[in-house]
């Protein structure tokens, strides 16, 4: 039987209280949200926090809302929003269909009912789906600590496998996604079996101006893409015709700059091939949605 080492337990009553508890217990404390990554690691003694700080009661971190101001609109997702809630959100799906694409293939209903979007981002697993989605959408993370809140672009949020910019006494409270009219988005994943980690996956967000790409965001997971991104492929696409030829070249560029690792899910060349092919498929579907050709 696998059991965690002994630990202390605290239940936070507010975000400020959670930050205060993190300060009190120091770097050997961990936040508990969904727990689907942390608890198995604790059972295997890979993670041995001295204190667990339970934030599940912080309802203010569980909201999905659309904010509008003089600068435009943004979709705001609380860090405690469950995967199932994001999948069921009509407003999220209306503006960014790739959220629903991704959430349908994340794990299984048990995990989706408890796992949180903030936990997924902060776990920083190189095979994680939502990190690629938020990278493609150029989302911004809101991090709160003893000195207040700071904004971190998701493209700067991850600093390495299982590492983020969130400090020991900070907590991710929200993820904000800018809303622009006229776009389309899609997420495509290959997995060995339903609910598994990706062999490879790609997300694309696309805005068109006539027949050309006005703006684009790409995200890749499980293929060794630096910070889940494909900036050189984006640079190539920006201003290019929104055609199969352009998408194919963008896929080739994205695959070329990946650094996949051979493992039980496949060899390097297969994963690199998938990175390019899935980039093309996501771009194709995102363009169709931007043109109103797919519901």
N, C-alpha and C positions, 0 to 999 in steps of 0.2 A: 504494500500500500504506500502511495506517495502522499506525504503530508507536509505542509509548510513548516518552517521554523517558527518559534514563538514570536509574536508581535503584539504591539499595543494597538488599540483601535480608538479613533476619534471620529465623531460625526460633525461635519461643518454645518452651520446654520445660515451662513451667508458667504458670498465671495470674499469679503473682507476677513471673515472668520477663518476661512480656508487658508488665505494668505498668512494670517497670524499663526495658524497652526504649523504651516510649512516653515515659518521662521523659527518657531519654538523648537521643533523637532529636528530641523536641519536636513542635510542631504540624504540621510538614511530613512527619510519618510517618503511615502508614495501616495499619490491620489488614487482613489478607487472610484471608477465610473462604472462601465459595463463589466470590467474584470475578465473578459474572455481572453485577453493576452496575459495580463498580470497574474491571475490566479494559477493557470497552468505553469507559468514560470516559477511561481513560489512553490508549487508542489514538487517541482523538479529541483528545487534549491538553486535554480539559476538566478532568481531574484530573492533577496533576503531582507526586505525592508524591516526596520525596527518598529515603524509605526505606519498604519494604514489610515488615511484621512478620507472618509466616505463623503462624497459630494453629491450623492444621488438625491438628496433632499432639496437641492438648489433649483427650484422651479424656474427661476429667472434665466437659467442657462438652457432651458428646454423649449425655447420658442422659435418659430419660423415666421418671419414677417418681411414685408416689402416696405422699405423706407424711401421716401421721396423728399428732395430738397432742391435748392436752386441749381445744384450741380448735376442733378439727375436722380436716378433710382438705383437702389442696390438691394439685393436679397441678403438678409441677415439670418444666419443659422447659428443658434446657440450651441455651445460645445457639447451639451448633454442631449441634443436631439438624437433619438435612436435611429438606426438605419431604417427600420420599418416605418417610422414617422416621415422620414425624408422620401421614402418610396411612395407613401400615401399622399404626399403633399401636392395638391393641384397647382398651387402657385409656383412651386419649384419646377414641376414638370412642364408647366406652360412656358416658362422663360428658358429653362435649360433641360431639355429632354434627356441629356446625357446622365443626369442624376438618376433618373429612373432606369436607364440602360444599365448603369453600374450597380445600382442597388439590387436589381433583379438577380445578379450573378455573384453577389457577395455572400459567401458562406451559405447558411441555411436559415429557416425561420426562427429557430431558437436563438441563434447568434444575432440576427437582425432585430429581434424584439428587445434585446438588452444592450447590445453593443452600441457605442456612441460615435458620432463623427469626430468629436474632439479626441477621443481615445485612439481612433484610427490614425489621425494625423500625428499625435504625440508619440505613438508607438514607433513611428518612422520605419516600419518594416519595408525593405526594398521591393517586396512583392505586393504591397498594399494598393488597393484600387483607388480610393478617394483622393490620395495624394496626387495621382496623375490627373484626376478630374479637376481638382482645384488648381493645379498647375496650368492646365489648358485654359481654364476660365480666368486666369490671372486674379485669383482671389487674394484677399488680405486677411491675415489673422490678427485678432485683437488679444493681446496678452496683458494680464494685470498682475502687478506686484506691489511691494511696499511703497514704491514711488509713483503709483498710479498706473495708467494704461499706456501702452505703446502699440503702434501698428507695424506689422511685419508682413511684407509680401510673401505669399506662400512659396514663391520661387526662391526666397532667401530663408525659409523656415527650417529646412532640413540641411544639416551640415555633414551628414554621414549616415551610414546604416545605424538605425536605432538611436540617432542623435538629432536634437533640435536646438534652436536658439533659446528655448524656454529655460530660464534659470531655476535653481533649486527652490527659490521662494516665490515663483511665479506660477500662474495658472492661465491656460488658454480659455477664454470666455466666449469667443464668438468668431465666426468666419463670415466675411462680407464679400459678396460677388457683385461687381458692377453690372448693371442691366443696360444693354444697348439694343435698340430696335433693329429688326431686319436680319437677325442672325439665325444660325442653326448650330446644333451640337449633337455629337454622337459618341458612344463608347462601345468598343468591340473587344472581346476577350476570348482567348482560347484557354481551356482548362482540361485537365485529364478526366475529371468527373465532376458532376454537379456539386457546387459548394467548395471546390478545391481552390487553393491559391492558383494564380494565373501562371500558365507557361509563358505567356506574353499577353499584353493588353495595350490598347492605344485609345486615346481620347482626342477629339478635335472639336474646336469651336471656331466658327467661320462666319464672317460678315462680307456680303457681296456689294459691289457697286457696279451695276450693269452686269457685264460678263466677267468682271475681274474680282480678285480677292482684295477687299479693302483692309481687312484685319483678320488675323488668325492666331489661334493658340493651340499648341499640341502638348499632350502629356503621354508619357510611356511608363509602364511598370514591368518589373521582373526581367528587364533586359539590360540592366546596368547603365541606364541613361542618367547622366549627371543631374541630380536634383529633380528627377522625373521629367525633364524637359527635352525639347528638340529645337533649340533656338536657331540653328543654321537652316533647318528645313523651313521654319517660320519665315526667316529672312528671305529665303528663295521664293516662297509663295506670295509674300506681301506685294501686291501690284501685278501679279501674274494672272493670266487667264485661268478661270475656274474650269479647267478641262481635265480629262482623264490623263493626258500627257503631263500636265503640271503636277497632278496628284501622284502619279507614278514616280516622277523625279523627286518630289518631296519625300515619298516613302523610301526611296533609295538613299537619300541624304540622311534621313533619320536613322535608318539601319546602319549606315556607315559609321555613325558616331556613337553607337551603343557599345557597351562592353559586357555582353552576356557571359554568364558563368555556366559551364556544363554541370548538370546535376541529375537527379533522378527524373526530372521533368523533361530533359532533352539536352542535346549537344549545342555547342555555341552556334554553329552555322544554321541549325534549325531555328533557334531563337532569334537570330539576326534576320532570317528570312521572314519570320512572323512579325517582327517589329516593323519591317517595311510594308508587308501585305496588310496588316491591321491598321497601319496609318492611312493607307490608301482607302480601305473600306470605311474608316471613320470619316475621312474627308468627303468621300462620295455621299455618304448618308447625311452628313451635316449640311452639305451643299443642297441636297434635295430638300431638306427641311427648311433651309433658308429661302428656297424658292417656293415654299408652300406646297411641295409635291408629295409630302408624307405627313400624315397626321401625327 
